[in-house]
Amino acid sequence: LQLATSIVSNNGQVALTNNFFLKSVRKDQVLGVIGPQSSTVAIIVGMTSTTLEVPLLLYSAALPQLADNQTYPYVRRGSPSFNNAGKTLVEVLKYYKWKDAGLMSSTNEFSLAVSESVIYYARLAGINLEIKFFKEVTGDVETGLRNIRDRGLRIIIMVCQYNDNIRILQTADSLNMIGN
């Protein structure tokens, strides 16, 4: 048996991605699919893959419900769930006995899900978080960092995309929050 793969792109349009998936499986007799990137799109494509009995490998979609083998028997994730990521970040705080930390998060799907998990596990562990969500890296970041600094917090958890992380670090550096 030869496994043909098709990469389903994630352009934010669930219906188009699912239609592409359907056409590819029927027209090209695809035996397996890699993708999509987004968990939101993966839920829809995952239901379709289950209906058509076509394996779907998710390389970055990490919503915990995608691991439900009864609902999605043909879906396999290649990354840990958001819950595991959040729990791991809090375990690091607990290991170093840090009771207070700042959390900076963008509002994309991945960042929000991981942040929710961090907040949940931090509360269970008795860790206080100064939380700042932002839609775009703008003045919101500087305000959030100033709040964290003014509370005397020295640990900041950043749950964002790469470019946002760079901007946060640059802003923190301009506020003299790095080093010392």
DRENKE-535711 format. One record per residue: x, y, z of N, C-alpha, C, O in turn; residue in one letter. Coordinates in steps of 0.001 Angstrom, whole numbers, padded with zeros to 6 digits, always signed. Layout:
BEGIN
XYZXYZXYZXYZA
...
//
This chain:
BEGIN
+000833-001183+000000+000000+000000+000000+000872+001239+000000+001812+001342+000788L
+000574+002154-000857+001312+003408-000905+000453+004505-000287-000733+004612-000598Q
+001035+005310+000578+000306+006399+001238+000545+007688+000475+001666+008194+000411L
-000516+008203-000095-000432+009500-000762-000809+010561+000253-001778+010393+000993A
-000062+011642+000297-000371+012690+001268-000705+013985+000562-000235+014252-000544T
-001503+014761+001201-001865+016085+000698-001812+017032+001875-002347+016726+002940S
-001178+018173+001702-001111+019153+002785-002286+020100+002642-002431+020774+001623I
-003122+020148+003662-004271+021042+003668-003821+022359+004280-003422+022406+005443V
-003884+023419+003502-003426+024707+004015-004448+025287+004970-005637+024974+004906S
-003954+026145+005864-004830+026823+006816-004800+028305+006502-003868+029011+006887N
-005812+028771+005806-005855+030192+005486-006992+030870+006219-007432+031951+005826N
-007469+030247+007275-008522+030848+008076-009922+030621+007537-010891+031113+008115G
-010048+029888+006447-011355+029659+005857-011689+028176+005973-011280+027366+005142Q
-012437+027837+007017-012726+026443+007338-013441+025738+006197-013051+024633+005822V
-014474+026346+005638-015255+025700+004585-014402+025413+003357-014508+024334+002773A
-013555+026361+002953-012705+026134+001791-011706+025010+002042-011467+024179+001166L
-011126+024985+003236-010174+023927+003565-010856+022570+003560-010308+021605+003028T
-012045+022484+004145-012765+021224+004178-013171+020793+002763-013092+019608+002437N
-013601+021727+001930-013951+021397+000547-012737+020899-000224-012842+019952-001004N
-011571+021538-000007-010336+021081-000631-010033+019646-000212-009647+018811-001030F
-010214+019378+001074-009982+018033+001610-010897+017020+000919-010434+015976+000461F
-012185+017327+000846-013154+016428+000204-012800+016156-001249-012798+015003-001680L
-012505+017195-002000-012161+017045-003420-010892+016224-003590-010819+015366-004469K
-009889+016483-002752-008623+015760-002861-008807+014277-002605-008251+013442-003318S
-009580+013957-001598-009778+012551-001248-010544+011839-002359-010179+010726-002738V
-011587+012452-002881-012414+011821-003917-011703+011780-005269-011615+010723-005894R
-011195+012928-005720-010612+013054-007047-009269+012334-007150-009039+011577-008093K
-008396+012567-006194-007036+012049-006260-006863+010719-005530-005759+010175-005491D
-007915+010205-004965-007869+008961-004186-006773+009006-003122-005980+008075-002977Q
-006754+010103-002393-005786+010300-001327-006058+009309-000206-007205+009105+000192V
-005011+008706+000289-005144+007718+001358-004889+008293+002738-005252+007675+003739L
-004272+009465+002811-003992+010096+004087-003714+011569+003881-003316+011984+002792G
-003920+012363+004921-003746+013805+004830-002897+014285+006000-003043+013807+007125V
-002001+015241+005720-001215+015904+006755-001727+017330+006865-001755+018057+005872I
-002134+017738+008066-002636+019095+008273-004103+019022+008624-004649+017921+008695G
-004743+020101+008839-004325+021494+008772-003609+021937+010045-003541+021201+011030P
-003076+023158+010001-002322+023697+011124-003228+024084+012286-002909+023799+013440Q
-004338+024722+011999-005223+025266+013025-006114+024196+013644-006648+023341+012937S
-006272+024244+014957-007164+023310+015643-008616+023509+015231-009363+022538+015111S
-009020+024751+015013-010401+025030+014614-010721+024355+013295-011766+023719+013156T
-009830+024489+012331-010027+023850+011025-009907+022338+011174-010643+021594+010525V
-008987+021873+012022-008768+020433+012205-010008+019731+012749-010241+018566+012425A
-010801+020409+013562-012024+019794+014083-012967+019446+012938-013507+018340+012897I
-013169+020378+012010-014063+020145+010877-013487+019094+009938-014182+018153+009556I
-012215+019250+009564-011576+018294+008668-011490+016922+009337-011599+015895+008668V
-011294+016905+010660-011250+015642+011402-012565+014880+011338-012575+013656+011212G
-013683+015611+011426-014988+014950+011300-015154+014366+009907-015668+013259+009744M
-014715+015117+008905-014806+014636+007522-013906+013430+007314-014306+012467+006659T
-012694+013467+007862-011775+012332+007704-012340+011081+008363-012155+009974+007858S
-013025+011251+009486-013651+010110+010160-014787+009554+009317-014923+008339+009171T
-015603+010443+008762-016715+010006+007915-016205+009244+006701-016783+008225+006323T
-015123+009729+006082-014580+009099+004869-013574+007994+005182-013089+007312+004279L
-013263+007823+006476-012288+006827+006935-010920+007032+006291-010298+006092+005797E
-010464+008295+006310-009154+008672+005771-008305+009200+006925-008712+010137+007612V
-007130+008608+007145-006269+009079+008236-005857+010545+008060-005575+011004+006954P
-005834+011256+009181-005464+012669+009216-004390+012844+010286-004631+012558+011459L
-003204+013314+009889-002112+013569+010817-002009+015068+011028-001778+015821+010082L
-002180+015497+012260-002129+016919+012596-000753+017240+013154-000365+016716+014198L
-000021+018091+012467+001347+018392+012878+001425+019493+013906+002439+019604+014595Y
+000374+020336+014045+000456+021383+015067-000861+021636+015785-000853+022260+016846S
-001983+021184+015259-003263+021377+015943-003223+020613+017261-002876+019432+017291A
-003578+021287+018345-003340+020691+019657-004534+020729+020606-004362+020465+021796A
-005728+021043+020134-006873+021030+021042-007024+019644+021662-006946+018645+020947L
-007238+019559+022975-007336+018255+023640-008410+017342+023055-008212+016129+023000P
-009552+017900+022612-010618+017034+022112-010228+016301+020832-010869+015312+020477Q
-009186+016763+020129-008741+016072+018921-008074+014736+019243-007850+013927+018343L
-007759+014498+020502-007173+013229+020927-008240+012195+021288-007906+011065+021643A
-009518+012566+021202-010619+011660+021527-010769+010627+020411-011296+010931+019341D
-010301+009401+020670-010305+008357+019648-011700+007861+019273-011877+007289+018197N
-012680+008066+020128-014044+007663+019765-014658+008649+018778-015341+008245+017836Q
-014418+009928+018989-014956+010949+018090-014122+011053+016819-014669+011228+015730T
-012809+010948+016951-011889+011113+015822-010969+009894+015683-009764+010015+015908Y
-011507+008723+015318-010667+007521+015253-009606+007556+014154-008661+006768+014196P
-009737+008436+013185-008775+008514+012090-007826+009707+012226-007070+010009+011303Y
-007867+010375+013365-007051+011569+013579-005938+011263+014585-006167+010649+015627V
-004731+011709+014241-003598+011590+015162-002889+012934+015229-002623+013562+014204R
-002587+013366+016451-001876+014628+016658-000385+014365+016750+000051+013330+017255R
+000395+015331+016246+001843+015234+016339+002429+016174+017377+003648+016246+017538G
+001573+016890+018076+002046+017837+019093+001238+017626+020371+000114+017126+020327S
+001813+018008+021503+001082+017835+022764-000101+018796+022841-000152+019803+022134P
-001030+018471+023696-002203+019327+023849-001833+020631+024548-000781+020749+025176S
-002727+021603+024419-002551+022875+025101-002449+022657+026607-001677+023330+027290F
-003238+021707+027117-003210+021438+028557-001826+021026+029017-001353+021483+030058N
-001170+020160+028245+000172+019716+028618+001161+020866+028587+002027+020963+029456N
+001043+021736+027598+001954+022886+027504+001784+023801+028714+002771+024215+029323A
+000539+024118+029065+000286+024981+030213+000749+024362+031515+001341+025035+032359G
+000479+023079+031672+000880+022378+032890+002406+022358+033032+002935+022517+034132K
+003096+022165+031928+004558+022136+031946+005137+023492+032352+006074+023551+033148T
+004589+024573+031813+005061+025907+032189+004885+026157+033689+005765+026735+034326L
+003775+025732+034245+003530+025913+035680+004448+025010+036496+004872+025395+037586V
+004760+023830+035998+005693+022947+036701+007068+023598+036834+007740+023422+037850E
+007489+024348+035817+008762+025074+035900+008690+026123+037005+009625+026256+037794V
+007596+026864+037067+007430+027864+038135+007478+027193+039509+008123+027697+040428L
+006797+026061+039642+006787+025354+040924+008179+024829+041281+008586+024893+042441K
+008896+024320+040310+010228+023775+040552+011155+024828+041167+011906+024539+042098Y
+011092+026040+040637+011936+027119+041140+011303+027883+042301+011862+028864+042791Y
+010134+027421+042731+009417+028015+043860+009064+029488+043629+009108+030302+044551K
+008714+029812+042376+008285+031158+042033+006785+031249+042268+006020+030503+041655W
+006360+032129+043125+004949+032264+043486+004222+033359+042709+002993+033422+042730K
+004977+034224+042021+004392+035321+041256+005056+035364+039884+006268+035188+039765D
+004251+035598+038852+004791+035688+037492+003860+036532+036639+002690+036722+036970A
+004397+037032+035541+003595+037748+034561+003299+036826+033386+004117+035975+033036G
+002144+036995+032787+001765+036209+031608+001381+037192+030507+000423+037951+030655L
+002123+037179+029411+001830+038018+028247+001375+037065+027134+002086+036120+026794M
+000202+037314+026576-000332+036407+025558-001005+037173+024435-001742+038129+024673S
-000743+036743+023210-001503+037288+022086-002843+036549+022037-003049+035583+022771S
-003735+036998+021185-005101+036455+021191-005353+035471+020054-006504+035238+019686T
-004285+034885+019487-004528+033851+018486-004979+032569+019186-004841+032436+020402N
-005506+031649+018425-006094+030417+018974-005130+029655+019873-005493+029263+020983E
-003913+029444+019406-002935+028678+020171-002586+029376+021480-002603+028764+022548F
-002268+030670+021384-001851+031417+022573-002936+031462+023635-002657+031285+024821S
-004171+031697+023216-005280+031747+024176-005477+030398+024864-005695+030346+026075L
-005404+029319+024108-005612+027989+024695-004509+027651+025693-004791+027149+026781A
-003256+027923+025332-002152+027648+026257-002269+028542+027489-002046+028091+028613V
-002617+029805+027275-002759+030740+028398-003842+030294+029368-003655+030360+030583S
-004975+029840+028838-006043+029329+029706-005536+028178+030557-005864+028080+031739E
-004739+027308+029957-004180+026181+030691-003193+026648+031762-003207+026137+032882S
-002335+027617+031424-001381+028165+032406-002142+028780+033574-001803+028541+034733V
-003163+029568+033274-003954+030232+034323-004595+029188+035233-004568+029331+036455I
-005167+028149+034651-005827+027091+035425-004832+026405+036373-005081+026298+037574Y
-003700+025940+035815-002731+025216+036642-002028+026139+037638-001656+025697+038726Y
-001842+027398+037289-001238+028348+038230-002152+028551+039434-001681+028603+040570A
-003442+028665+039193-004390+028812+040316-004352+027599+041221-004353+027735+042445R
-004320+026402+040624-004246+025176+041438-002976+025148+042287-002981+024644+043410L
-001890+025694+041740-000603+025674+042434-000427+026867+043372+000588+026959+044064A
-001390+027776+043407-001278+028948+044271-000295+029980+043752+000281+030740+044530G
-000100+030011+042440+000807+030979+041828-000014+032161+041330-001024+031990+040647I
+000434+033363+041684-000259+034586+041273+000268+035041+039917+001478+035100+039702N
-000639+035359+039010-000250+035815+037683-000767+037229+037429-001924+037539+037716L
+000088+038065+036899-000322+039350+036326-000524+039037+034849+000435+038702+034154E
-001767+039142+034356-002118+038668+033019-002378+039841+032083-003073+040792+032440I
-001810+039761+030875-002050+040779+029856-002236+040088+028507-001332+039411+028016K
-003420+040266+027913-003691+039763+026574-003627+040936+025606-004031+042044+025960F
-003138+040722+024414-003091+041784+023418-003426+041219+022043-003089+040077+021730F
-004092+042030+021228-004441+041614+019868-003266+041826+018928-002983+040976+018084K
-002600+042923+019064-001431+043225+018246-000345+043750+019173-000627+044326+020223E
+000873+043543+018772+001980+044044+019579+002077+045549+019330+002670+045996+018348V
+001486+046306+020231+001476+047773+020129+001767+048323+021510+002508+047714+022282T
+001191+049468+021825+001344+050069+023146+000813+049177+024250+001230+049303+025401G
-000117+048259+023910-000639+047325+024908+000490+046557+025590+000440+046300+026793D
+001495+046197+024821+002606+045423+025357+003393+046250+026367+003735+045764+027444V
+003672+047481+026019+004417+048336+026947+003643+048525+028241+004223+048466+029325E
+002340+048752+028139+001500+048901+029333+001531+047630+030174+001687+047687+031394T
+001382+046489+029517+001419+045218+030232+002743+044979+030925+002781+044537+032073G
+003833+045271+030224+005155+045100+030826+005374+046062+031993+005978+045695+033000L
+004884+047285+031855+005011+048241+032969+004254+047735+034204+004751+047849+035324R
+003059+047181+034001+002284+046622+035116+003047+045484+035785+003096+045393+037012N
+003633+044634+034981+004406+043513+035525+005611+044039+036304+005882+043589+037418I
+006322+044981+035721+007498+045567+036382+007109+046258+037682+007775+046085+038703R
+006021+047047+037649+005600+047804+038827+005159+046888+039968+005207+047290+041131D
+004736+045680+039657+004395+044716+040710+005628+044007+041242+005536+043219+042183R
+006782+044283+040645+008027+043674+041114+008233+042253+040614+009040+041515+041179G
+007523+041856+039572+007655+040493+039053+008874+040391+038147+009154+041290+037353L
+009589+039284+038278+010801+039106+037486+010662+037980+036467+011548+037813+035629R
+009600+037216+036509+009392+036098+035598+008211+036434+034698+007133+036783+035179I
+008418+036327+033397+007338+036590+032447+007197+035379+031532+008161+034959+030891I
+006001+034827+031478+005702+033744+030548+005111+034391+029304+004123+035120+029387I
+005718+034124+028146+005206+034684+026900+004588+033561+026076+005259+032582+025750M
+003323+033701+025744+002630+032717+024932+002156+033456+023686+001051+033997+023651V
+003000+033470+022677+002715+034239+021460+003486+033631+020291+004243+032671+020435C
+003260+034225+019154+004007+033823+017983+005388+034461+018028+005617+035420+018766Q
+006300+033924+017235+007704+034313+017268+007899+035828+017179+008605+036407+018004Y
+007286+036469+016193+007474+037915+016029+006995+038699+017240+007603+039700+017618N
+005895+038239+017854+005405+038901+019067+006408+038743+020206+006634+039681+020970D
+007007+037565+020322+008017+037342+021360+009189+038306+021199+009669+038869+022182N
+009648+038496+019972+010760+039415+019707+010382+040831+020147+011162+041509+020815I
+009191+041266+019771+008752+042623+020131+008635+042793+021646+009012+043830+022191R
+008111+041772+022320+007985+041852+023779+009377+041979+024409+009588+042803+025299I
+010314+041166+023946+011670+041230+024494+012321+042576+024210+012998+043128+025077L
+012128+043113+023008+012688+044432+022685+012071+045518+023568+012770+046411+024048Q
+010756+045432+023775+010078+046419+024618+010545+046286+026064+010784+047290+026734T
+010676+045055+026546+011164+044832+027909+012573+045384+028063+012905+045959+029100A
+013397+045215+027047+014750+045745+027095+014729+047274+027149+015506+047876+027890D
+013841+047910+026366+013763+049378+026384+013255+049899+027726+013497+051056+028071S
+012557+049060+028485+012079+049428+029815+013050+048987+030915+012724+049033+032101L
+014254+048557+030498+015285+048090+031421+014817+046929+032291+015119+046872+033483N
+014084+046014+031689+013583+044862+032432+014399+043594+032167+014133+042554+032770M
+015364+043665+031296+016171+042492+030942+017545+042639+031590+018164+043703+031555I
+017991+041558+032168+019299+041592+032841+019136+041868+034313+018120+041520+034914G
+020133+042491+034888+020137+042835+036324+019973+041582+037142+019950+041646+038371N
//
